[in-house]
Amino acid sequence: MSRVLCINPGSTSTKIAVFDDEAEVCAVTVRHPAEELAAFGRVAQQASFRRDLILDALAQAGFGLDTLDAVVGRGGLIRPVAGGTYLVDADLLDELRHPTGEHASNLGGILAVELAAAAHAAPRPNGPVPEPVEGAHGASTSSASGEITSTGRDGGQVQAFIVDPVVVDEFEPLARYSGHPEIERRSIFHALNQKAVARHDASDKGRRYEDLNLIVAHLGGGISVGAHRRGRVIDVNNALDGDGPFAPERAGGLPTASWAKLVLSGRYTPAETRRLLAGRGGLASLLGTSDAREAEARATAGDEQARLALDAMAYQVAKEIGSAAAVLAGDVDAIVLTGGLAHDHAFVAAITACVSFIADVVTYPGEDEMPALRDGALRVLRGIEPAKLFADEVLLR
């Protein structure tokens, strides 16, 4: 049996879960009031604060660090890498501390390392604590590879991982092109959940993810539609910066000239302009709410504006799925819908009516990030796939 601690840092909370193999044996959400986080200038500075709260939560739940085999955190805004499970070595740790953008997910790998180090310092039921070799945050470090590890409960190593960060980039060359040489299309999407549900669908079919062509649509506060060809996401809309379908909180792709005119109008500051794309776009701007459940309730009660906005969002998702089908040359084994909006039967039905001619449509509502993190660690612990190293995989552009 392998015991894995999963960590998912969010802007106002840190979710943790302990798994014995696939069985969840502990789940805790630690809330962080805004006034507490306001004391920190940068996200990375919150690491020790959140680590101590996690240690307290685990102690209260009765779980000792000496029982762990691995710690896995959500990946952050590092430079682009291929999908997979990454060992948090010195190179990746430095990248997470100096990321390409500020986001709570940057803490995932940092916290994983700090808790692996704490596991190293914990009393051992099988003998004394070995003397550490100083590395990042006091974790034991292999001088040959920079690997940050600790001694686990059976004398093995407690390793720190991240899995499928949002910057997973498996684009083929043509997917990177835009119509201007100074603007390249970027791969930023819900990689963790998309890859997890794609593997789930393949398993349900008795197939390997690497043998299938799938279109996966993550339907949440942001929407991403990915073309998965034999285990690689070869094209996907940028769900962070404003590309593809509009979403509850995202404006999606906008007519370029009209957008440029709005930006140059002087009505908005740069920060406000950014928020128009992500945070206050989509349903938030059209209906005054980013809560799709509220929008659906209004539509059901006869609000025509709400009904049209939801229908337009479904229409744009379906159109993006059609584009992904073209990328796969029509060779599509299934269309997979996931995320919170996949709970909305009317929304799913509207999409399905437009795209079912392409392939069967299957739904996996919600997003199970903790099991996805767990599975990434277990694939390495069980020898199904090797842990990747950031320095070997980073795309330098």
N, C-alpha and C positions, 0 to 999 in steps of 0.2 A: 504494500500500500504506500502511496505517496501523499504527503500532506502539503498542500499549497496554500499560501496566503496571497490573496488578490487585493489590489489597492486601486481604487478609481477616484482620483482627486477631481472635485468640481469647484466651481467658483465660490460656492457657499457651504460646501460639505465635502467630507471624505468618506466614501463607501469602502468598507472592508468586508471580506468574506474568507472563511477558511473551508477548504474542501479536503475530504479524505477520498482520494481518487475523484470520481464524479459526484460524490455525495456532499452536499453542503451541510456543514455541521455548526456553522456560526455565520451570522450576517449582522453587521452593525453599520449604522449611518451616523457619523459624527458631524454635528452642525457647527458652523463657524459664523457667529454674528459679524455683520459688516464692520462694526466698531473694533473688533479684535483684529481683523485682517488689515484694517486701515493703518495699523502701526508698522506695516511692512512696505518698503518702497517697491520691491520687485517680488514677483511670484516665487522665485528661487529662495528668497529669504524666509519664506514660510516653512521650509522643510523641517527644521528642528521642532518648531511649534506643533506642526501636524504629527510628526513622528511621536512626540511625547503623548499626544492625545490618543494615538493608535495603540501605543504600549499600554496606556491606562485601560482602554476599552478591551483589549485582549486579556489583560489581567483580571478585569471584572468578569469576563466571560469564562475564565478558568483555562485559558489556553497559554501554555508556556512556549516561548520561542525555541526552546530546545527540542520541540516536537516537529519543527518544520523541515521540509526537504527543499523548498524553493519559495521565493517571494517574487511575485510578478506585478508590475505596475502598468497602467495605461501609458501608451507612448505619447510623445509631445511633438512640438513644432520644430523638429530637427531638419537638417537638410534631407532631400529626397532619398529614399531607399526602396528596394524591392520588398515585397511582403514577406512575412515570416516572424519567427521568434528570435529576438536579439539578446545576447548576453550583455548586461550592463558592465562593460569593462571601462578602463580609464578614458579611452577615446570617446565613448558614448556618454559617459558621465560629464566630461568637459563640454560636449555638445549640448547636453540638457541644461547645463548651467549658463550657457551662452547661446540660447536658441535664436531662431529666425523671427520669432514673435512671442509675445507674452500670452501665456494661457496656463490655466491650472493643470492641464494634462502634462506639462513639462515636469511636474513634481513626481509623476508616477515612478519613473526610473530612479530618481534621486531617493525617494522614500524606500524603494525596494532595496537599494544598496544600504541605506542607513539601518533598515530593519534586519538585513542579512548580517550586518556588522554587530547589531545588538544580539542576534542569535548566536554569533560567535562568542560573545562575552557572557552568555547565559550559562549557569551551572549545568554540567553534563551528567545525565544519569549513568553514562557508561565510563566515566572517568574524569580527570581534571581537564580544565580548559587549556588547549594548546596555546603556546606563546604566539601572539599575532605578528605577522610581518606588516609593517606600517604601509598602508595605502590610503586611498580616499576614505576619509571619515573613520580611519582606524580599521577598515576591513582588511582581511588578509588578502595579499595580492600575489599572483604568480608573476615573477619577474620576466618570464619569457613572453607572455602574451598580454600582460596588463589585466588579466582576468581577476575580477573581484569576487572572492568566495568566502565561505565560512564553513566550519565543521558542523555537519548535521547530526540528527539524533542517532543514526547508525554508523557514525564515523565518516560518512560521506560529506560532500560539500553542499552547503546551502548557497545556491546561486541566485542572482538577481536578473530578472528578464523584463523586457517589454515586448509587446506583441502588436503587429500590424498598426503602426501609428497612422494618423490622418494623412501624413505626407507620403504614404506608399505610392511609388511611381513606377509603373510597369508599361508606360506608354510606348507605342511604336512611333517611329520618326514622324509619320504623317500627322499623327494626333497632336503633335506639339505646335503645328503651324497655326498662326492666325493670319489675318490679311495685312499685318504691319510688322516689319522686321524688329521693332523695338518691343513688341508685345508677344510673348510666348504663352501658349496655353499651359496651365499648370495642373498637376494631379493633386487635388486636396479634396478628400471625401471621407465618408463614414467607413473607412477601410476595415476596422475591427468587426463591426456588425455585418457588413457586406460579405466579407470572407467567411465569417462564422456561419451565416445562414446558407451560403453557397455550399459549404462543406456539409451542413445539415441536410440540405436537399439532396446532395449527391449520396449521402449515407442512406437516406430514405429510399432512394432508387436502387440501392445496392451497387453503386458505382463510385468511382474516385472523382474528386473535384477536378483533378488534373486531366481527366478524360472527357469532361463535359464543356459545352458552350452554353453559358447562362447570361441572362440579363437580370441584374439585381437592382431594384429600386428601393432605396431607403427613404421612407416617408416620415419625416419628423419636423422639428422646427426649421431645419434645412432639408432639402431634398437632393439626393444624388442618385444618378442612374448610370450603372457601370456595365460595360461589355466585358464579360469574363470569358476569355478563350483559353481553355485547357489550363486553368489555375492561375492565369495572369489577367489583371484588369487592364486591357490594352487601350481603353478610352473611357472617360467618365467626365461629367460636367464638374466644374469647380464649385462645390457647395458652400464655400466660405466667402468668396469674393464677388459673387454675383454672376452666375452663368447658369444656363439651363432653365428649368421650370421655376416659376415663383413658388414660394412656400409660406408657411405661417409667419415666418420672421425674415424671409429673404426676398429681395426684389426679383432675383433671377436675371436672365438676359433682358436688356433694355435696348430700344432703338438708339443707336450710337449718337446720331446728330442731336436728337432731342435730349439725351443725357448730357452731352457736352454743353448744350445751351443752358441747361439747368445748373450745372456745376459752375459755369462762368457768369451766372446771373448775379452773384454776390449775395444771394439770399441766405446762403448756408456757409458755416465755417467748414474747414476740412474735416473736423471730427464729426460734425453734423451730416456732412455729405456721406461719410463712411457709414453712419448709422442708417441712412436712407437705403443703403444696399443690404446691410445685415443688422437686424435688430428691430428696425421700424419699417421694413419693406413688406411686401406680400400682403397677407391677410391683415397684418397689424396696421398697414396704411389704408387698405381698401375698406376694412370693416371696423377699425378701431380696436381690434382684439387679435392676439396671436393664438388664442385658445381655439383650436379647431372644433372641440366639442361644443363650445358656446356658439360658434358659427353654424354648426349643424343644427343645434337646437333652434336657433333663430330661423334658419331655412325651413325647418319642419313646421315652425309656427306661422309660416307664410311670408317671411322677410325675403322679398325677391332679390334684393341686392346681395344678401348672404348666399342665396342659392346660385346666383350667377357667378359669384366669386369662387365658390367651391367647384362649380362645374368647369370654370375656366382653368383652375388649378389642375383638376383631373385631366382636362384636355391637354395641357402643356406637358404633364407627366407622360401621357400616352404618346404624344408626339416625340418626346425624348426617347422613349422606349423604341419607337419606330426607327429613330436615328441609330440607336445601338444595334438594332437588327441589321441595318445596312452595313455597319462596321463589321458584323459577323457574317456578311454575305448571305443572310437568311438562314444560316445553319445554326438554329437555336434549339436547345434541348428543353428549356423551360424559362419562363419569366417568373421571377421571385419577388414578391412584395413584402416588405418588412418595415419596422418602425412603428411609432405610436399611431399614425394615421391608418395603418393596416387594420386597426380595430374597427374602423368606420366602414360598415358594410356597404353603405350607399356610395362612398368615395371609391372603394375597391371595385364595386360593380360598374361604376362609370368608366374606370380605367380598363377593366376587363372587356367591356363591350367593344372597345376600340382596338384592342391588341390581341385578342384570343385567336385571331386568324394566323398569328405568327407562331405561337407555341402555347402549350398549356400554361395557365397562370396558377401559381401556388402562393399561399400566404403564410408567413411566420410573423404574426403580430408582435409588436413591442421590440425592444432591443435588449438582449441578454449579454451585457458587456462582461459581467463577472465570469459566467461560464466560458465565454470566448477567451478571456485571459487565462483561465484555468486550463482550457484545452490546449492553448499554445504552449504552456509550460509542460503539460503532460506529454505532448508529442515529443518534446526533447528528452524528458526524464525517462520515457519508455523506449527511446532510441528509434522512434519512427522517422524523425528528421533531426538534423543537427542544428544546434544554435548558431545563428549567424553573427558575424562581427561587423560592427558599424563601418570600420575602416575599409573592409573588403567590399562593402555593398554601396556605400554612399555615392550618389551620382554628382560628380563635380561639373557644374555648368556655370 
